[in-house]
Amino acid sequence: MEVNPAKQEHLLALKVMRLTKPTLFTNIPVTCEEKDLPGDLFNQLMRDDPSTVNGAEILMLGEMLTLPQNFGNIFLGETFSSYISVHNDSNQVVKDILVKADLQTSSQRLNLSASNAAVAELKPDCCIDDVIHHEVKEIGTHILVCAVSYTTQGGEKMYFRKFFKFQVLKPLDVKTKFYNAESDLSSVTDEVFLEAQIQNITTSPMFMEKVSLEPSIMYNVAELNSVNQAGECVTTFGSRAYLQPMDTRQYLYCLKPKKEFAEKAGIIKGVTVIGKLDIVWKTNLGERGRLQTSQLQRMAPGYGDVRLSLEAIPDTVNLEEPFHITCKITNCSERTMDLVLEMCNTSSIHWCGISGRQLGKLHPSSSLCLALTLLSSVQGLQSVSGLRLTDTFLKRTYEYDDIAQVCVVSLAIKVES
């Protein structure tokens, strides 16, 4: 029979306390000189304190730390620890005591009890103690539900529970950006650069123990957050990895598609999973926190049906002198193409060769390389433009402008007097 706790006083008392480390406390010690009225009393009290060090009594640990006066803040990724105590306040033996602790969030209910077995009996002035731990993985309202059931000496079954509500806050603000770049001149796949901006939005400094990227099975990753100085690998942030409140730090990673995926697909298309960030930090007194982002997704750059890339091009060319470039044409579609190459001159860049020549059939995911010759009639930084590819099967033309830029210089002629 379950008894309504509002109508009957219970034999057991439940206490729940959060376990947390003390906080730093700035205190000015009280000292005096021997000629003062207290004499050496204050100094002697500090010397007798077990937390002091000989010769440094005013720096005793007990004066630097203070116990928490309230519940405090709990941040996502930290471990919530709580002490649960059930005490027998009566003068009779209580039997079959069962203590359960559940943590209820907006999406689930978790059982945190260390043991689900009932205690046979509990004598007067005795208690049942339990410590629960839980790594917080959700933001928002959490409710700790502690339930106690027991049986009195008269065989009456009793039951009561208490609720403890607390909020879980967000410790970090993480923003990501993706950048696409050519991995090398002979590859049809792109390297992906991931920039992660991590901001400390708490009120205390953090020691950033680890910030790493766990790539998906499609990519290999290289961290770009360290430099080589005097034979040693040093992080770009220096020897101190502290992140002050509201400060932001940027981390950079380079991802390259694995060979088997690049060869299988030719070019990775559409939305792909990059991986997830793993962040580990410590706060004031070494409390550890850990966050893992959800899987980061990136939209692969679209190249259309035909991709034109440059394999070789000089940085600097001479005015009105021919120079050579090598282009690579890749069929990114799922059909065979019959391509025709046309070259259109601009006001500064002129193509040398025959326009409208047949390139032949190009099968899906296949490529061909072309060596082309140009010259420039204008000095300065000039844009290579004017290539046109026409698929004779579908009568569709693809235009390619601003393919690359070259620096055009004039040769100086030295005249001897």
N, C-alpha and C positions, 0 to 999 in steps of 0.2 A: 504494500500500500504506500503510495507516494503522498507525503504530507506537504501542504502548501507552506512554504517558508515564511509567508507573511503572517500566518496565524499561530505559529509555534516557534519558540526559541530553540536554536540548534545547539547541540553539544560540542560541535567542532567549530573552530574559527579558521578562516582562510585568509592568508596574507600573500600578496603577490608584489614583488619588487623587481625593478629592472636592474640588471647587473651592468655596470659601466665603470670605466676607469675614472679616477679623479681628474680634476682640471687644474691647470696652473693658476697659482694665486700669488699675487704680489703683496707682500707684507713687510712692514718696517719693524724690525725687532726692537723691543724695549730694553735698553741697556742703561747703565748708570756708572758713575765713578765712585770710588771708595769713599770720597769725602761727602758724597750725597747721603741723604737720610736713609735710603734703603741699603746703603753699603754695597756689599757684593751679592745681595740676594738674587737679583734678576740674572746676573751672570752665572750664578751657581745653579739656578733652575735650568738654564740652557745647557750647562755642562752635564747635568744629571739626565737630560732627555736622551732616551736610547736611540733616537734617530739622528743625533748629531755626530759630527766627526771631530776628533781632538784637534784643536787649533783652528777650527772653522765652525764654531758653535752657532754663529749668527746665520749660517747657511743651512740650518737643519731642514731635513726633507719635510717634516711635519708643518713647517711654516711656509713651504712653497706649494703645497698641494691642498686642495679642498675637496671634500666630498660633494657630489651633485646635490643641489637643493631642489631640483625638479626632475621631471621625466626626461627632459632634453630632446634633442632632435635625432631622428633616425633617418639615414639616407639610403637611397637605393644602392644595393651592392654590399652594404655592411651586414654584419651578423648581429641579429637581435638576440640577446640573452636575458633570461628572466629566472628569478628564484621564486619557487612556489612552496609554501609551508602550510601544512594543515596541523593545527594544534588542538589537543583534547583539553578543553577548558572545564570539563565536568569532573565529577568525583566517581564516575563509573567507567567500566571498560566498554569500549565501542568495538564492534566487530564488522568484518567484511567491508573495509574502507576501500573505495575505489576513487582515484583522483584522475581526471582527464583534462587535458589542455588542448584546445583546438584554436587554430588561427584562421579567421575568416576574412577573405578579401572580396573584392568585387567579382572575382571570377572563379574562386575555388575555396574549399575548406580543407585545411591540413591538420592532421593529428600530430601534435608535438610531444606527447607523453613519452617519457623514457620507458615506461613499462605499463602494460594494460592489465596486469594481474592485480587482483585485490589483496590488500594486507589483511591477514587473518584477524588481528585485534590490535587495539591501540589503548594503552593504559593511561590513566589520568596524568596530566602534565607532560605527556610525551607528544612527539610530533613526527610527521612524515615530510621529508624534504625532497625536493626534486629541482633540478636545473635543466632548463630547456634552451636549445639553440636553434636558430633558423636564419639562413641567409635570405635577406629580403630581396625579392625579384620583381616586385610590382610597386608602382607609385599609387598613392592615394590612401584612403581610409582602411585601416586594419583593425580588427576586433579580436582580442584575446578572450576566449570563452573558457573559463575554468569551472568545471562541474565536480561536485563531491557527492558521493552516495555512501551510505553506511547503515548499519543495523544496531539498534539499541539493545540493552540487556533484556528488555521485555519483548524482543523480536519484532519491533516496529521498524519498518524501512523508511529511511529519511533521504531527502535529496535536496540540494540547492546548488545554485551556480551564480557566478559573478562575471560581469563584462568589463573589459578594459579597452578603451578605444584610443588609438594613436594614429598619427599621420606619418606617412613615409614620403620624404621630400627627394627632389632630384638634385644630386650633387654636382653633376657636370652637364654642360651644354656641348653637344658634339655635332659639328657640321662637316659635311664632306663635299668635295668637288672633284670632278674627273676631267682629265686632260688627255687628249689623244696625240700621239706622235709616232713617226716612223721609227721602227726598231733598228733597221739597217737598210742599205740600198738594195739588197737582194731579197728582201722578204716582202711577202704580200700581206702579212699580218701587222697589226699595230701594237705598239707598247701602250699601256695605260698608266698614267700617273695619277695617283690618288693623294689628294691633300686633305688631311684631317685637322680641323681646328677644334681644340679642346679648351673649354673655359671653366674655371673653378667658380661656381656660383654659390659656394658656402661662405661662411663668415670666418673660416680659419684656413691657414695655409695647408697645402698638401705636398707630400713627398711622392713624386711620380715614380713608382718602382718599375713599372713596365707598361709600355704602350706598343703593342705589336699587331700586325695584320695576319690573320689566319686565312690564307687564300682558298678558293674553291679548287676542285680537282682539275679545273681547266687552266689554271695559271700557276706560274712560279713567281715569287715575290722577292724583291731586293729592297732593304731599308736604306733610305738616303738621309739618315738623321745623325751621321757621325762623319768625322774627318780624321785623316791620319796626320798627326803632329809628332815629329821626332820619333817615329817608329811606334807610337802608341795611338790606339783608336779612341778618340775623344768625341763625346756627343757635341752637337752644334749648340747645345744650350749651356755648355760649360760644365764644371765639376758639380755645381749645385743643381739638383733636379727639383727644386721647390717651385710650386705654383701658388702664388699669393692669391687672396680672394679677388675675384672678378678679373684676374689676369687670363690671357689666352695664349696658348702655345700651338704652333703648327708642326705637324709631322707629315713627311713625304715618303711615299712608297712607289716603286716601279713594278708593274706587273706585266709579264710577258706570257702569251699563250703557249702552252706546252706543245711540243712538236707533233704529238699524235693527233691533237685536236685541230691544229692548223693544217696538217696534211689531209685530214679527213674532210674538213669542211671548206678548205681553201681559205675562206675568210669567215671569221666569227661574226654572225649577223644577229640582229634583233637584240632583245633584252637578255643579258647574261648575268649570272651571279658572280660577283667578284670575290666575296669573302666577308669576314666580320672582324671588327676591331676588338681586341682584348686589352682592357685597361685595368691596372692594379695600382692602388695608391695606399698611403698610410697617412693618418692624421696626427694630431699633436703628440700623443703618448703611444704611438705605434698601432692604433686601431687600424685594422686592415679592411680595405674595401675593394670590391672587384665588379667591373661592369663588362658585359659583352653586348655589343650592338646586334641588332637583327642583321640578316644577310643583306649586304649592300648590293644593289643592282645597278647596272649601267647599260645604257642603250648604245650598242655598237654603231659607229658612224656608218651612214648609208652612202654607198658609192653608186647607186643606180645599177643599171644593167652592165655598164662597162666602166672599169676603173683605169685611169691613166696615172701612172706614177713615174717619177724620174729616178733612174738608176745612176746617172753620172751627169754632172754639169759643172763647168769651171766657175770659180768665184769671181774672177776678174778676166775680162777680155779686152782686146785692143780695138780701137775705133776702126770701122770699115775693114776689119779682118775677119775671115770666116772662123767660126768656132763650132765645136761639135757637142751634141748632147745625146744621151741614150734614154729612150722612153720604154716603159713596159706597159703593155695593154693586157688587161685581165678580163675575161668574160665572167661576170658575177651572176649572170642569169642562169636559168635552168634549160636553156635552149641553145642550139647552135646558131652562130651569127656568120654572115658574109660581109666583111667590113671593107670600106673604101676610105682612104685617107686623103683629106684635103687640107691645104696649108694656105692661110690667108695672111697677107702682109699687114703690118701696122705702120704707123708713122715713123716709128723708130727701129722696129725689128723686122728683118726681111729674111724669108725662108729661101734656101738654095736647094733646088731639086724639082722633081715633077710632082705637081699637085693632081689629085684624083686617081692615084694608083691603087690597084687592087691589093689588099692584104690577104685575101683568101678566107677560108672558113676557120672559125675559132670555136672550139667545143666548150661546153660548160666547165668552169673552174680551170680552164687552160689559159696560158699566157704566151705572148710573143714580144720580143725586144726589137726596137727600131733605132738605128743610128741616123740622126738628122743633123743637118748643117744650117747654120744661121749666120747673119752678120748684123751689126748695129750701125746705124748712121748718126746716132745721137749719143753724146756723152752722158755720164751719170748712171744712176741706178735705174735700169730698164726692166720692164716686165715682159716675160716670154708669154705670148698669147697667140691665138689664131689657129689652133688645131681643131679640125672637125672630123668626126668619125661617123660614117653612115652605114647602117645595116640595110643591105639591099633586100633582105627577106621581108622586113616590116616597113621599109622605106622611112626609117627613123634616124634622125641625125642627133648626135651628141656633141655639144660645144665645150671646148676647154680653153679658158682664158685665165690669165694670172697664174700660170702653172708654177713659175719660179721667177726669181729676180737675179740679174747679173749686174756687176759693176763694170761699166764701159769707160775705159781711160784712153787718153791720146798719147801716142808715143812722142816723146820730146826729141827733136833732132839737134844735135850739137854741131854748131858751125864754128870751124877753126879760123881764126883771123890770120 
